[in-house]
Amino acid sequence: MEGHEVAVEPFVLSEIDGRGVVRLTLNRPRQFNALSEEMLEALQRELDAIAANPQARVVVLAGAGKAFCAGHDLKQMQAHPDQAYYEDLFARCTQMMLTIQRLPQPVIARVHGIATAAGCQLVAMCDLAVASTEARFAVSGITVGLFCSTPSVALSRNIGRKAAFEMLVTGEFIDAVTAQRLGLVNRVAAPADLDAEVQRLVDAILAKPAESIAIGKSLFYRQLELPMEEAYRLAGQTMACNMMEPCAQEGVSAFVEKRPPAWANVER
């Protein structure tokens, strides 16, 4: 209406509770939470803020509406038929995906609906994933003649090569139980139990020292890309450094003394 400003909903909703649980919600339900330029920018901004927030302990990433995320915004891509534009778009998407992996906090995907193409990639890049029995997954770009090359990087690091390649060349959907069997998601729950299952995972993380989890998450992904001998060398160095942390010293002492560890800022 004239004289009145129309409120614009944010692309990503963000809230943090008193326990340090950050909940990010992709908030373009009518577009099935497609990763448009604006969505990528908003998500990158929120992830950067989480990385700099010492109060944040764990991140839950969800989608509003019927879908988790339907991948890139093909209408927006069609409006820019330029290779330089596409390379920049995919580079920004890659940066956002890598930011998830580089956060010190574990990131849990809460998947209630479809996760397709870059949306499936998003699930694969999260550290953990809990899916509703109604969720479905696909890397479906091939159905429009576009091989899901960037999603293939994350997918092939989550599931076996043959299963990943079959999904990539057929574009066919898999259900949540199959996704769990292949290793794409950790847990599957009925729709009514999805939030409770996510919460169980959150609670298990909050019961452990944040510094040890951050050290371990960094090492976990770095060692995966190394030859075994180098991976062991890096893991040994990391574990030695971790052992010098007060949380590990207290944890080991508590184990030896047969008492609960008295960690600061950890729920028991």
C-alpha positions in Angstrom: 0.0 0.0 0.0 1.1 3.5 -0.7 2.8 5.1 2.2 3.5 1.8 3.9 6.7 -0.2 3.7 6.3 -3.8 3.0 8.2 -6.0 5.5 10.7 -8.2 3.8 11.3 -11.6 5.5 15.0 -12.4 6.0 16.4 -15.1 3.8 17.8 -17.0 6.8 16.2 -16.9 10.2 18.6 -17.2 13.1 18.2 -17.7 16.8 20.5 -18.8 19.6 19.3 -20.1 23.0 20.9 -19.9 26.4 22.6 -23.3 25.8 24.5 -22.0 22.8 22.4 -23.8 20.2 22.1 -21.8 17.0 19.1 -22.6 14.8 19.3 -21.4 11.2 16.3 -21.8 9.0 16.4 -21.3 5.3 13.4 -19.0 4.8 12.1 -19.0 1.2 9.5 -21.7 1.4 7.7 -20.6 -1.8 11.0 -21.1 -3.7 11.7 -24.4 -1.8 14.6 -22.6 -0.1 16.6 -22.5 -3.3 20.2 -21.3 -3.0 19.8 -18.0 -4.8 22.5 -15.3 -4.7 20.7 -13.7 -1.8 20.3 -16.9 0.1 23.9 -17.8 -0.3 24.9 -14.3 0.9 22.6 -14.5 3.9 23.7 -18.0 4.9 27.4 -17.0 4.5 26.8 -14.0 6.8 25.1 -16.1 9.5 27.9 -18.7 9.4 30.6 -16.1 9.7 28.8 -14.7 12.7 28.6 -18.1 14.3 32.3 -18.7 13.7 33.1 -15.5 15.7 30.7 -16.2 18.5 32.3 -18.1 21.4 28.9 -18.7 23.0 27.7 -20.8 20.0 28.1 -24.5 20.8 26.2 -26.3 18.0 24.3 -25.4 14.9 21.0 -26.8 13.6 20.3 -26.0 10.0 16.7 -26.4 8.8 14.3 -25.3 6.0 11.0 -23.5 6.2 8.0 -24.9 4.3 7.7 -28.2 2.5 11.4 -28.6 1.4 14.7 -28.5 3.1 16.5 -27.1 0.0 15.9 -27.6 -3.7 19.4 -26.6 -4.8 20.4 -23.6 -6.9 17.8 -21.1 -8.2 17.5 -22.2 -11.8 15.3 -19.3 -12.8 18.0 -16.8 -11.5 20.7 -18.8 -13.3 18.7 -18.8 -16.5 18.5 -15.0 -16.4 22.3 -14.7 -16.4 23.6 -16.8 -19.4 27.3 -16.0 -18.8 30.1 -18.4 -17.8 31.8 -15.8 -15.6 28.6 -15.3 -13.7 28.2 -19.1 -13.2 31.8 -19.5 -12.1 31.4 -16.8 -9.5 28.1 -18.2 -8.3 29.5 -21.7 -7.8 32.6 -20.2 -6.1 30.5 -18.4 -3.6 28.4 -21.6 -3.0 31.7 -23.5 -2.5 32.9 -20.9 0.0 29.7 -21.2 2.0 29.8 -25.0 2.0 33.5 -25.0 3.1 32.6 -22.5 5.9 30.2 -25.1 7.4 33.1 -27.6 7.5 35.5 -25.1 8.9 33.3 -23.9 11.8 34.5 -25.0 15.2 30.9 -26.0 16.0 29.2 -29.2 14.8 26.5 -28.5 12.3 23.4 -30.7 12.1 21.1 -30.7 9.1 17.5 -31.2 10.1 15.9 -32.5 6.9 12.2 -32.8 6.7 11.4 -32.6 3.0 13.3 -32.8 -0.3 17.0 -32.0 -0.5 18.0 -31.9 -4.1 21.1 -31.0 -6.1 23.0 -28.3 -4.1 20.4 -28.9 -1.3 21.7 -32.5 -1.1 25.2 -31.1 -1.2 24.3 -29.0 1.8 23.2 -32.0 3.8 26.4 -33.8 2.8 28.6 -30.9 3.9 27.0 -30.7 7.4 28.8 -32.7 10.0 25.7 -34.6 11.0 22.2 -35.1 9.6 18.9 -36.2 11.0 16.1 -36.8 8.5 12.4 -37.3 8.6 11.0 -40.5 7.1 9.3 -38.2 4.6 12.6 -36.7 3.4 14.0 -37.5 0.0 17.4 -36.9 -1.5 18.6 -36.5 -5.1 21.4 -34.9 -7.1 19.0 -34.2 -10.0 20.8 -31.7 -12.2 21.3 -34.3 -14.8 17.6 -34.4 -15.5 18.0 -30.9 -17.0 21.3 -31.7 -18.6 23.5 -30.3 -15.9 25.7 -32.8 -14.1 25.8 -32.0 -10.4 29.6 -31.5 -10.4 30.0 -29.4 -7.2 27.5 -31.6 -5.2 29.5 -34.6 -6.4 32.4 -33.5 -4.3 30.5 -33.6 -1.0 28.4 -36.6 -2.0 31.3 -38.8 -2.9 32.9 -38.0 0.4 29.8 -39.2 2.3 28.8 -42.4 0.5 30.5 -45.0 -1.7 31.6 -44.2 -5.2 29.2 -46.4 -7.1 26.2 -45.3 -5.1 27.2 -41.6 -5.5 27.8 -42.0 -9.3 24.4 -43.8 -9.7 22.7 -40.9 -8.0 24.6 -38.4 -10.2 23.9 -40.0 -13.5 20.3 -41.0 -12.9 19.1 -38.1 -10.9 16.8 -40.5 -9.1 15.6 -39.9 -5.5 16.5 -42.0 -2.5 14.4 -42.1 0.6 15.6 -41.3 4.1 16.2 -45.0 5.1 18.4 -45.5 2.1 20.2 -42.3 2.7 21.0 -43.5 6.2 22.2 -46.9 5.0 24.5 -45.2 2.5 25.9 -42.8 5.1 24.4 -39.6 3.9 22.4 -39.1 7.2 23.0 -40.3 10.7 19.5 -40.8 12.0 16.0 -41.2 10.7 12.8 -40.4 12.6 9.1 -40.1 12.1 8.0 -36.6 11.3 6.5 -36.1 14.7 9.7 -37.3 16.3 12.2 -35.4 14.1 12.9 -32.5 16.5 13.2 -34.8 19.5 15.8 -36.9 17.6 17.7 -33.7 16.6 17.6 -32.7 20.3 19.1 -36.0 21.4 22.0 -35.3 19.2 22.3 -31.7 20.4 22.3 -32.8 24.0 25.0 -35.4 23.4 27.2 -32.7 21.9 26.5 -30.2 24.7 27.6 -32.8 27.2 31.2 -32.7 25.8 33.8 -29.9 26.0 33.5 -27.4 23.2 37.3 -27.1 22.8 37.8 -30.8 22.4 35.1 -31.0 19.8 36.5 -28.0 17.9 40.0 -29.6 17.9 38.6 -32.9 16.8 36.4 -31.5 14.0 39.3 -29.6 12.4 41.5 -32.7 12.6 38.8 -35.0 11.3 38.4 -33.2 7.9 42.1 -32.4 7.5 43.3 -36.0 7.9 40.7 -37.3 5.5 42.6 -35.7 2.6 46.0 -36.9 3.6 47.9 -40.2 2.9 47.6 -42.5 5.9 51.1 -41.9 7.4 50.7 -38.1 7.2 47.2 -38.4 8.7 48.5 -40.4 11.6 51.3 -37.8 12.1 48.9 -35.0 12.2 46.5 -36.9 14.4 49.2 -37.7 16.9 50.3 -34.0 17.1 46.6 -33.0 17.5 46.0 -35.5 20.2 49.1 -34.4 22.1 47.9 -30.8 22.0 44.4 -31.8 23.0 45.9 -33.7 26.0 47.4 -30.5 27.2 44.1 -28.8 27.3 42.5 -28.3 30.8 39.4 -30.2 29.7 41.4 -33.3 28.8 43.5 -33.0 31.9 40.3 -32.8 34.0 38.6 -35.6 32.1 41.5 -38.0 32.5 41.8 -37.2 36.2 38.1 -37.7 36.7 38.3 -41.1 34.9 41.3 -42.2 37.1 39.6 -41.0 40.2 36.2 -42.6 39.3 34.2 -39.4 39.4 32.3 -37.2 36.9 34.5 -34.6 35.2 34.0 -31.1 36.4 34.1 -29.3 33.0 33.1 -25.6 32.8 30.2 -24.7 30.6 29.2 -28.3 30.0 25.8 -29.7 30.9 25.7 -32.9 33.0 
